[in-house]
Amino acid sequence: MLLDVIYSICFNICLLVVLAFMMTKMDFVQRLLLNEEGGSEEGRGESVWQRLWEKVLLGVIFGVFCIISDYIGIQVTGALPNARVIGVLSAGFLGGPVSGFITTAIAAAHRYLIFPERISTVACVLSAIIHGIIGSFIGWKKKENRQYSNTFLLGVTFISEMIHIVLILLLTRPFDAAVEIVKIVIVPMVIINSVGMVIFFNVFKSIFNTEDLKVASKVSLAMRTAERCTPYLGSVENDRKTAGRIIDIIMEEYHCQGAALIDDMKFLARSGAFSSIVLTENNYPRLLSATKTFKTTRISRVPLPEDGFYPLYKENVIISAPILLDEGKVLALVMLVKKNAYSYRADIEFVTGLANHFAMQIKLSEMEKQKEELRKAELRTLQSQINPHFLFNSLNTISYFCREKPEKARELLLALSSYFRSMLEDTDYMVTLDTELEHVKAYTMLEEARFEKRLSIEINADPEALRSCVPNLILQPIVENAVHHGAMQREKGVGKVIVNVKREERSTRIDVIDNGPGMDYRIVQSLYGGEKVEHTGIGMMNVQQRLISLYGKSYGLQIVTSEEGTDVRMNIPDSASGSAQQEKTPG
């Protein structure tokens, strides 16, 4: 008898597996499993009734299985052990309360009406109702994700069948017959049905696996599309040509029915089916309103007739994803895709991922523009710091040489002209080191002429280092500080300033060395800490901030000072300077 029962239940489970395989090919089952809900209010009218009908159909299918299970089960002392628990629980797991209660009603009614004379009927009917409540409750709680682990399925089925066994013992009379039934059915019903539930649901995992592959493919496509669109995102809000190029790329990569970038009621760019759409205050799509209000991706299938997108819905759905910009501004990336069998999750992931990337890149572009403006402001600050004392002293020096050494005066005038040209011209933010040293040489020529034998300035540079790129006006403030606060502060002897430029493996090292009395410790600390104290040079602080801003804190000024002099060192990395070379100040 036990073997017959085991065979019967295994046969039931085999039928269920076949049923599960057939159900994976049904569109509505796929929709239910993937929780394919309408994402906007206008799409929910018809879809709600459609999904209700689909859940009813699912409940009927499992109800029919429960009936078949009753007829092919083997009678054991007035009982009818079978795999009905799998059908009742599965209906609730997959379709929620609607499917679960319908299956429960069919299974309980059939068991009670067709086999009322059997001693276990009341227990079986009551257990079917309890199983339906359990399955429906779990399906309702898991409505956002209908994937169940094997352990969960095994545990729930085990507990449900144990409830069934307890009810048989409590409600079946005579009691001796109930005990006899339990002895025979407990292993097949509790153990085999629990394993059968796991086998049954694993068949449905093919749906999730297929959908996951589609999503992964669409995510990869979104990344490739985003990469192609990135160069055009900086001016997408203000440049229709640029926005149009982005839409063209999306259409090339995704092959959808239409795509558009929308700012309120204005199409920044559009293609495909959107080309004929005109938006006004009277026909503004609720889909766009929902996208901008809730700032989430929305999907619409069946809009109202007065909706501006209404002509597009016959064979398509529309997906709208927000592109979140600064100050609460929202652009909408809208795509029109063909109606498919069951799920739009992959399409939603594509549009959402693309919109998020666009938002991030636009913000980064804005930050880069702001950063560039800050750099230009820093450069203009340096250019505006023309020390009138330096000008007057230089003119006095030149005036002296006009009487004594006219040729020297001419050289100094050219040097002064070169110096102020570099300070006042609107030039590139990044220049070659050779250009920067020409500016420094003009400055040092004037200072050496002024102080004559009291000052000596020496510049040593590796030829291969001269092609390196450095920020404009980065070196002269350091040299000026070394002259006035270093070398010329000596009480005795000649003040010396040495500029050494050496090419290293991946950077260019610049040292400005003076033989002055050393730099005040507080000033050194203020430069490292970014806080200005009295007598801290504006030029030096500006240089420090520019270096850190461009290359990072590790590339700030390195200062070694003592009573015998000061060495101010900077390292300009190749990679950073190479990229920064492309940045220009508008002329």
C-alpha positions as CSV (number, residue, x, y, z in Angstrom):
1,M,0.0,0.0,0.0
2,L,2.8,2.5,0.9
3,L,4.5,1.9,-2.4
4,D,1.2,2.5,-4.2
5,V,0.7,5.8,-2.4
6,I,4.3,6.9,-3.2
7,Y,3.8,6.0,-6.8
8,S,0.5,7.9,-6.9
9,I,1.9,11.1,-5.4
10,C,5.0,10.9,-7.6
11,F,2.7,10.6,-10.6
12,N,0.8,13.7,-9.4
13,I,4.1,15.6,-9.1
14,C,5.1,14.5,-12.6
15,L,1.8,16.0,-13.9
16,L,2.6,19.2,-12.0
17,V,6.0,19.5,-13.6
18,V,4.5,19.0,-17.0
19,L,1.9,21.6,-16.1
20,A,4.7,24.0,-14.9
21,F,6.6,23.6,-18.1
22,M,3.5,24.4,-20.2
23,M,2.8,27.4,-18.0
24,T,6.2,28.9,-18.5
25,K,5.2,29.3,-22.2
26,M,2.0,31.2,-21.3
27,D,2.3,35.0,-21.6
28,F,0.0,35.8,-18.6
29,V,2.0,33.5,-16.3
30,Q,5.2,35.2,-17.3
31,R,3.6,38.5,-16.6
32,L,2.5,37.4,-13.2
33,L,5.8,35.9,-12.2
34,L,7.7,39.0,-13.4
35,N,5.2,41.3,-11.7
36,E,4.8,43.3,-14.9
37,E,2.5,46.1,-13.6
38,G,1.6,49.3,-15.4
39,G,3.9,52.1,-14.3
40,S,1.5,55.0,-14.7
41,E,-2.1,55.7,-13.8
42,E,-3.3,55.9,-17.4
43,G,-2.0,52.4,-18.1
44,R,-3.7,50.8,-15.2
45,G,-7.4,51.0,-16.2
46,E,-7.4,48.1,-18.7
47,S,-4.4,46.3,-17.3
48,V,-5.9,46.0,-13.8
49,W,-8.9,44.1,-15.3
50,Q,-6.7,42.1,-17.6
51,R,-4.5,41.0,-14.6
52,L,-7.6,40.2,-12.6
53,W,-8.8,37.9,-15.3
54,E,-5.3,36.3,-15.6
55,K,-5.2,35.6,-11.9
56,V,-8.7,34.1,-12.1
57,L,-7.5,31.9,-15.0
58,L,-4.5,30.8,-13.0
59,G,-6.7,29.9,-10.1
60,V,-8.9,27.8,-12.4
61,I,-5.9,26.0,-13.9
62,F,-4.6,25.0,-10.5
63,G,-8.2,24.1,-9.4
64,V,-8.5,21.7,-12.3
65,F,-5.2,20.1,-11.3
66,C,-6.5,19.6,-7.8
67,I,-9.6,17.9,-9.2
68,I,-7.4,15.6,-11.4
69,S,-5.3,14.9,-8.4
70,D,-8.3,13.7,-6.5
71,Y,-9.3,11.3,-9.2
72,I,-5.9,9.7,-9.7
73,G,-5.1,9.4,-6.0
74,I,-5.3,6.0,-4.3
75,Q,-7.8,5.5,-1.5
76,V,-6.3,4.6,1.8
77,T,-8.8,3.6,4.5
78,G,-11.2,6.3,3.4
79,A,-8.5,8.9,2.7
80,L,-7.2,10.1,-0.7
81,P,-3.6,11.1,-0.4
82,N,-2.3,13.2,-3.3
83,A,-0.3,16.3,-4.3
84,R,-3.2,18.8,-3.9
85,V,-1.2,20.9,-1.4
86,I,1.2,21.8,-4.2
87,G,-1.6,23.1,-6.4
88,V,-3.3,25.1,-3.7
89,L,-0.1,26.7,-2.3
90,S,1.3,27.4,-5.8
91,A,-1.8,29.2,-6.8
92,G,-1.4,31.6,-3.9
93,F,2.4,31.9,-4.4
94,L,2.1,32.8,-8.1
95,G,-1.2,34.7,-8.3
96,G,-1.7,36.1,-4.8
97,P,-5.1,36.0,-3.0
98,V,-7.3,36.0,-6.1
99,S,-5.7,32.9,-7.6
100,G,-5.2,31.2,-4.2
101,F,-8.8,31.6,-3.1
102,I,-10.2,30.4,-6.4
103,T,-8.1,27.3,-6.4
104,T,-9.0,26.7,-2.7
105,A,-12.7,27.1,-3.4
106,I,-12.5,24.6,-6.4
107,A,-10.4,22.1,-4.5
108,A,-12.5,22.2,-1.3
109,A,-15.8,22.2,-3.0
110,H,-14.9,19.3,-5.2
111,R,-13.5,17.2,-2.4
112,Y,-16.6,17.8,-0.3
113,L,-19.2,17.4,-3.0
114,I,-17.8,14.4,-4.8
115,F,-16.4,12.3,-1.9
116,P,-18.5,13.3,1.1
117,E,-18.7,9.8,2.4
118,R,-15.0,9.3,3.1
119,I,-14.0,9.7,6.7
120,S,-11.2,12.2,6.0
121,T,-13.2,14.6,3.9
122,V,-13.7,17.2,6.6
123,A,-10.0,17.2,7.5
124,C,-9.0,17.4,3.8
125,V,-11.5,20.3,3.1
126,L,-10.3,22.2,6.1
127,S,-6.7,21.7,5.3
128,A,-7.2,22.9,1.7
129,I,-8.7,26.1,3.1
130,I,-5.8,26.6,5.5
131,H,-3.3,25.9,2.7
132,G,-5.1,28.4,0.5
133,I,-4.9,31.0,3.2
134,I,-1.2,30.3,3.7
135,G,-0.4,30.4,0.0
136,S,-2.5,33.6,-0.6
137,F,-0.9,35.4,2.3
138,I,2.6,34.6,1.2
139,G,1.8,35.5,-2.4
140,W,0.4,38.9,-1.2
141,K,3.5,39.6,0.9
142,K,5.8,38.6,-2.0
143,K,3.8,40.5,-4.7
144,E,6.9,42.7,-5.6
145,N,9.1,39.6,-6.2
146,R,7.7,36.1,-6.8
147,Q,11.0,34.3,-6.5
148,Y,11.1,31.7,-3.7
149,S,14.2,29.9,-2.3
150,N,14.2,26.1,-2.2
151,T,14.5,26.1,1.5
152,F,11.5,28.4,1.9
153,L,9.4,26.2,-0.4
154,L,10.4,23.0,1.4
155,G,9.7,24.5,4.8
156,V,6.3,26.0,3.9
157,T,5.1,22.8,2.2
158,F,6.4,20.6,5.1
159,I,4.5,22.8,7.7
160,S,1.3,22.8,5.6
161,E,1.3,19.0,5.2
162,M,2.0,18.6,8.9
163,I,-1.1,20.7,9.6
164,H,-3.0,18.4,7.3
165,I,-1.8,15.3,9.3
166,V,-2.8,16.9,12.6
167,L,-6.3,17.7,11.2
168,I,-6.7,14.1,10.1
169,L,-5.9,12.9,13.6
170,L,-8.2,15.5,15.2
171,L,-11.2,15.2,12.9
172,T,-11.2,11.7,11.4
173,R,-13.2,9.0,13.2
174,P,-12.8,6.3,14.3
175,F,-9.5,7.4,15.7
176,D,-7.9,4.0,15.0
177,A,-8.6,4.6,11.3
178,A,-7.1,8.1,11.5
179,V,-3.9,6.6,13.0
180,E,-3.8,4.0,10.3
181,I,-4.1,6.6,7.6
182,V,-1.4,8.8,9.1
183,K,1.0,5.8,9.3
184,I,0.7,5.2,5.6
185,V,0.5,8.8,4.2
186,I,2.8,10.8,6.5
187,V,6.0,10.1,4.6
188,P,4.7,10.4,1.0
189,M,2.6,13.5,1.8
190,V,5.0,15.4,4.0
191,I,8.3,14.4,2.5
192,I,7.6,13.8,-1.2
193,N,5.2,16.7,-1.6
194,S,7.7,19.1,0.0
195,V,10.4,17.9,-2.5
196,G,7.8,18.0,-5.3
197,M,7.1,21.6,-4.5
198,V,10.8,22.5,-4.9
199,I,10.9,20.6,-8.2
200,F,7.7,22.3,-9.5
201,F,8.9,25.8,-8.7
202,N,12.4,25.3,-10.2
203,V,10.8,24.8,-13.5
204,F,9.6,28.5,-13.3
205,K,13.2,29.7,-12.7
206,S,13.8,29.5,-16.4
207,I,11.5,32.6,-16.8
208,F,13.6,34.5,-14.3
209,N,16.9,33.3,-15.8
210,T,15.7,34.4,-19.3
211,E,14.6,37.8,-18.1
212,D,17.9,38.3,-16.2
213,L,19.8,37.6,-19.4
214,K,17.7,40.1,-21.2
215,V,18.2,42.7,-18.5
216,A,22.0,42.1,-18.5
217,S,22.1,42.4,-22.2
218,K,20.1,45.7,-22.0
219,V,22.3,47.0,-19.2
220,S,25.4,46.3,-21.4
221,L,23.7,48.0,-24.3
222,A,22.9,51.0,-22.1
223,M,26.5,51.3,-21.0
224,R,27.7,51.3,-24.6
225,T,25.1,53.8,-25.6
226,A,25.9,56.0,-22.7
227,E,29.6,55.9,-23.6
228,R,28.8,57.1,-27.1
229,C,26.5,59.8,-25.8
230,T,28.9,61.2,-23.1
231,P,30.8,63.7,-25.3
232,Y,27.5,65.4,-26.2
233,L,26.0,65.8,-22.8
234,G,27.7,69.0,-21.7
235,S,25.4,71.2,-23.7
236,V,22.3,69.0,-24.1
237,E,20.0,71.6,-22.4
238,N,20.9,74.5,-24.7
239,D,22.0,72.9,-28.0
240,R,19.3,71.2,-30.1
241,K,21.9,69.8,-32.5
242,T,23.8,68.1,-29.6
243,A,20.5,66.7,-28.2
244,G,19.6,65.5,-31.6
245,R,22.9,63.6,-31.9
246,I,22.1,61.9,-28.5
247,I,18.7,60.7,-29.8
248,D,20.3,59.5,-33.0
249,I,22.7,57.4,-31.1
250,I,19.9,55.9,-29.0
251,M,17.9,55.0,-32.1
252,E,21.0,53.4,-33.7
253,E,21.8,51.3,-30.7
254,Y,18.4,50.3,-29.4
255,H,16.3,50.2,-32.6
256,C,13.2,51.4,-30.7
257,Q,10.1,52.9,-32.4
258,G,11.0,56.4,-31.2
259,A,13.0,58.4,-28.6
260,A,12.9,61.9,-27.3
261,L,14.4,64.3,-24.8
262,I,11.7,66.6,-23.3
263,D,12.0,69.7,-21.2
264,D,8.5,70.5,-19.9
265,M,6.5,70.9,-23.1
266,K,9.5,71.4,-25.3
267,F,11.1,68.7,-27.3
268,L,14.9,69.2,-27.1
269,A,15.3,66.4,-29.6
270,R,13.1,63.6,-31.0
271,S,13.1,60.8,-33.6
272,G,10.9,58.1,-34.9
273,A,7.2,58.1,-34.0
274,F,7.6,61.2,-31.8
275,S,8.4,63.4,-34.8
276,S,4.7,64.1,-35.4
277,I,3.7,64.8,-31.8
278,V,2.8,68.4,-30.6
279,L,2.6,69.1,-26.9
280,T,0.4,71.7,-25.4
281,E,-1.1,72.5,-22.0
282,N,-4.3,70.8,-23.0
283,N,-2.8,67.5,-24.1
284,Y,0.2,67.3,-21.9
285,P,0.8,63.5,-21.2
286,R,0.1,62.4,-17.6
287,L,3.1,60.1,-18.1
288,L,5.4,63.1,-18.2
289,S,3.7,64.7,-15.3
290,A,4.2,61.6,-13.2
291,T,7.8,61.3,-14.3
292,K,8.6,64.8,-13.2
293,T,6.5,64.7,-10.0
294,F,7.6,61.4,-8.6
295,K,11.1,61.5,-10.3
296,T,10.9,57.8,-11.1
297,T,10.7,55.8,-14.3
298,R,7.1,55.3,-15.5
299,I,5.5,53.1,-18.1
300,S,2.2,53.7,-19.9
301,R,0.2,51.4,-22.1
302,V,-3.3,52.8,-22.4
303,P,-3.6,56.6,-22.0
304,L,-6.7,58.8,-22.2
305,P,-7.8,60.0,-25.7
306,E,-6.9,63.6,-24.9
307,D,-3.3,62.5,-24.1
308,G,-0.7,64.0,-26.5
309,F,0.9,60.6,-26.9
310,Y,-2.4,58.8,-27.6
311,P,-1.7,58.1,-31.3
312,L,1.4,56.2,-30.4
313,Y,-0.1,53.4,-28.2
314,K,-1.8,51.1,-30.7
315,E,1.2,48.7,-30.9
316,N,3.6,50.3,-28.4
317,V,4.2,51.2,-24.8
318,I,6.0,54.4,-23.7
319,I,8.7,54.4,-21.0
320,S,9.7,57.7,-19.5
321,A,12.7,58.1,-17.2
322,P,13.7,61.3,-15.3
323,I,17.1,63.0,-15.9
324,L,17.6,64.8,-12.6
325,L,19.5,68.0,-12.8
326,D,20.4,70.7,-10.3
327,E,17.9,72.9,-8.6
328,G,15.1,70.3,-9.0
329,K,15.0,70.5,-12.8
330,V,13.9,67.4,-14.5
331,L,14.3,66.4,-18.1
332,A,12.5,63.3,-19.4
333,L,14.1,60.6,-21.6
334,V,11.1,59.0,-23.4
335,M,11.3,55.9,-25.5
336,L,8.6,54.1,-27.5
337,V,9.0,50.3,-27.6
338,K,7.0,47.5,-29.3
339,K,4.5,45.7,-27.1
340,N,5.9,42.3,-26.3
341,A,4.7,39.1,-24.8
342,Y,5.0,39.7,-21.1
343,S,7.7,41.9,-19.6
344,Y,9.2,45.3,-20.1
345,R,11.7,45.0,-17.2
346,A,14.7,44.9,-19.6
347,D,13.5,48.0,-21.4
348,I,12.8,49.8,-18.2
349,E,16.3,49.0,-17.0
350,F,17.8,50.3,-20.2
351,V,16.0,53.6,-20.2
352,T,16.5,54.1,-16.4
353,G,20.2,53.3,-16.6
354,L,20.7,55.6,-19.5
355,A,18.8,58.5,-17.8
356,N,20.8,58.1,-14.6
357,H,24.1,58.1,-16.6
358,F,23.0,61.3,-18.5
359,A,22.1,63.0,-15.2
360,M,25.5,62.1,-13.7
361,Q,27.4,63.2,-16.7
362,I,25.6,66.5,-17.1
363,K,26.3,67.2,-13.4
364,L,30.0,66.3,-13.8
365,S,30.1,68.5,-16.9
366,E,28.7,71.4,-14.9
367,M,31.1,70.8,-12.1
368,E,34.0,70.7,-14.6
369,K,32.8,74.0,-16.1
370,Q,32.7,75.5,-12.6
371,K,36.1,74.1,-11.9
372,E,37.4,75.6,-15.1
373,E,35.9,79.0,-14.3
374,L,37.6,78.8,-10.9
375,R,40.9,78.1,-12.5
376,K,40.4,81.1,-14.8
377,A,39.6,83.2,-11.9
378,E,42.7,82.1,-10.1
379,L,44.8,83.0,-13.1
380,R,43.1,86.4,-13.4
381,T,43.8,87.0,-9.8
382,L,47.5,86.4,-10.4
383,Q,47.4,88.5,-13.5
384,S,45.8,91.4,-11.5
385,Q,48.5,91.3,-8.8
386,I,50.8,93.8,-10.5
387,N,52.9,95.3,-7.8
388,P,53.3,99.0,-8.5
389,H,56.5,99.1,-6.5
390,F,58.0,96.5,-8.9
391,L,57.0,98.6,-11.9
392,F,58.4,101.8,-10.4
393,N,61.6,100.1,-9.3
394,S,62.0,98.6,-12.8
395,L,61.4,101.9,-14.5
396,N,63.9,103.6,-12.2
397,T,66.5,101.0,-12.9
398,I,65.9,101.3,-16.7
399,S,66.2,105.1,-16.4
400,Y,69.5,104.7,-14.7
401,F,70.8,102.4,-17.4
402,C,69.6,104.8,-20.1
403,R,72.3,107.3,-19.1
404,E,75.0,104.8,-18.3
405,K,74.3,101.7,-20.6
406,P,71.7,102.4,-23.3
407,E,72.0,98.8,-24.7
408,K,71.3,97.4,-21.3
409,A,68.4,99.7,-20.9
410,R,67.0,98.4,-24.2
411,E,67.3,94.8,-23.0
412,L,65.6,95.7,-19.7
413,L,62.7,97.4,-21.5
414,L,62.2,94.4,-23.7
415,A,62.2,92.2,-20.5
416,L,59.7,94.5,-18.8
417,S,57.5,94.4,-21.9
418,S,57.7,90.6,-22.0
419,Y,56.9,90.4,-18.3
420,F,53.8,92.5,-18.4
421,R,52.6,90.8,-21.6
422,S,52.6,87.5,-19.8
423,M,50.8,89.0,-16.9
424,L,48.1,90.8,-18.8
425,E,47.4,88.6,-21.9
426,D,44.5,86.2,-21.8
427,T,46.4,83.1,-22.5
428,D,46.1,79.4,-22.1
429,Y,45.6,78.0,-18.6
430,M,48.4,75.4,-19.3
431,V,51.6,76.3,-21.0
432,T,54.9,74.6,-21.7
433,L,57.6,74.9,-19.1
434,D,59.7,76.7,-21.7
435,T,57.1,79.5,-21.9
436,E,56.8,79.7,-18.1
437,L,60.6,80.0,-17.8
438,E,60.7,82.8,-20.3
439,H,58.4,84.8,-18.1
440,V,60.6,84.0,-15.0
441,K,63.7,85.0,-16.9
442,A,62.2,88.4,-17.8
443,Y,61.4,88.9,-14.1
444,T,64.9,87.8,-12.9
445,M,66.7,90.1,-15.4
446,L,64.9,93.1,-14.0
447,E,65.6,92.1,-10.4
448,E,69.3,91.4,-11.1
449,A,69.6,94.7,-12.8
450,R,68.0,96.5,-9.9
451,F,70.0,94.9,-7.1
452,E,73.2,94.5,-9.2
453,K,75.9,92.6,-7.4
454,R,73.8,91.9,-4.3
455,L,71.6,89.4,-6.1
456,S,72.5,86.4,-8.2
457,I,69.8,84.3,-10.0
458,E,70.6,81.0,-11.7
459,I,68.2,78.9,-13.8
460,N,69.2,75.3,-14.7
461,A,66.7,73.2,-16.7
462,D,67.0,69.8,-18.4
463,P,66.2,70.3,-22.1
464,E,63.8,67.4,-22.2
465,A,61.8,69.0,-19.3
466,L,61.0,72.2,-21.3
467,R,58.2,70.4,-23.2
468,S,56.4,69.6,-20.0
469,C,53.1,71.3,-19.3
470,V,52.6,73.4,-16.2
471,P,49.9,75.9,-15.0
472,N,50.5,79.4,-16.3
473,L,52.2,81.8,-13.8
474,I,52.9,78.9,-11.4
475,L,56.6,79.5,-11.0
476,Q,57.1,83.3,-10.9
477,P,55.4,83.9,-7.5
478,I,57.7,81.3,-5.9
479,V,60.8,83.0,-7.5
480,E,59.6,86.4,-6.4
481,N,59.1,85.1,-2.8
482,A,62.6,83.6,-2.9
483,V,64.1,87.0,-4.0
484,H,62.3,89.4,-1.6
485,H,61.7,87.2,1.5
486,G,64.8,85.0,1.1
487,A,67.9,86.1,-0.7
488,M,67.5,89.8,-0.2
489,Q,67.0,89.3,3.6
490,R,70.6,88.3,4.1
491,E,72.6,90.6,6.3
492,K,75.8,89.9,4.5
493,G,77.1,88.6,1.2
494,V,75.3,88.0,-2.1
495,G,71.8,86.8,-2.1
496,K,71.4,83.8,-4.4
497,V,68.3,82.2,-6.0
498,I,68.7,78.9,-7.9
499,V,65.9,77.4,-10.1
500,N,66.6,73.7,-10.9
501,V,64.3,71.9,-13.3
502,K,64.8,68.2,-13.6
503,R,63.0,65.6,-15.7
504,E,61.9,62.5,-13.7
505,E,60.3,59.3,-14.8
506,R,56.7,60.4,-14.7
507,S,56.9,64.0,-13.6
508,T,58.9,67.2,-13.7
509,R,60.5,68.4,-10.5
510,I,61.1,72.1,-10.0
511,D,63.2,73.5,-7.0
512,V,63.5,77.1,-6.1
513,I,66.4,77.5,-3.7
514,D,67.5,80.7,-1.9
515,N,70.2,81.3,0.7
516,G,68.2,83.6,2.9
517,P,67.5,83.3,6.7
518,G,64.8,80.8,6.2
519,M,61.0,80.9,6.2
520,D,58.9,81.5,9.3
521,Y,57.5,78.2,10.6
522,R,54.0,79.7,10.9
523,I,54.0,80.7,7.3
524,V,55.0,77.2,6.3
525,Q,52.2,75.7,8.3
526,S,49.7,78.1,6.9
527,L,50.6,77.1,3.4
528,Y,50.2,73.4,4.3
529,G,47.0,74.1,6.1
530,G,45.4,76.5,3.6
531,E,44.9,79.2,6.2
532,K,46.5,82.6,5.6
533,V,48.4,84.3,8.3
534,E,50.2,87.7,8.4
535,H,53.0,88.0,5.9
536,T,51.9,84.9,4.0
537,G,52.3,85.8,0.3
538,I,49.1,85.8,-1.7
539,G,51.0,84.5,-4.7
540,M,52.5,81.5,-2.7
541,M,49.1,80.6,-1.3
542,N,47.5,80.9,-4.7
543,V,50.2,78.6,-6.2
544,Q,49.6,76.0,-3.4
545,Q,45.8,76.0,-3.9
546,R,46.1,75.7,-7.7
547,L,48.5,72.8,-7.4
548,I,46.2,70.9,-5.0
549,S,43.1,71.7,-7.1
550,L,44.7,70.4,-10.3
551,Y,46.7,67.4,-9.1
552,G,45.6,66.5,-5.5
553,K,47.0,67.2,-2.1
554,S,50.1,65.0,-2.5
555,Y,51.2,67.4,-5.3
556,G,51.2,70.6,-3.2
557,L,54.4,72.6,-2.4
558,Q,57.1,70.9,-0.4
559,I,59.1,73.3,1.7
560,V,62.4,72.6,3.4
561,T,63.7,75.6,5.3
562,S,66.5,76.4,7.8
563,E,68.7,79.3,8.8
564,E,70.8,78.6,5.8
565,G,68.0,79.0,3.2
566,T,64.8,77.6,1.8
567,D,64.0,75.0,-0.9
568,V,60.5,75.2,-2.3
569,R,59.8,72.2,-4.5
570,M,56.9,71.2,-6.8
571,N,56.3,68.1,-8.8
572,I,54.2,68.3,-11.9
573,P,52.8,64.9,-13.0
574,D,52.8,64.0,-16.7
575,S,49.3,62.5,-16.9
576,A,47.6,65.4,-15.2
577,S,49.5,68.1,-17.1
578,G,49.0,66.3,-20.4
579,S,45.2,66.3,-19.9
580,A,45.2,69.8,-18.6
581,Q,47.0,71.0,-21.6
582,Q,43.8,70.8,-23.5
583,E,42.0,73.3,-21.3
584,K,41.9,76.8,-22.8
585,T,40.9,80.1,-21.5
586,P,38.5,81.7,-24.0
587,G,40.1,84.5,-25.9
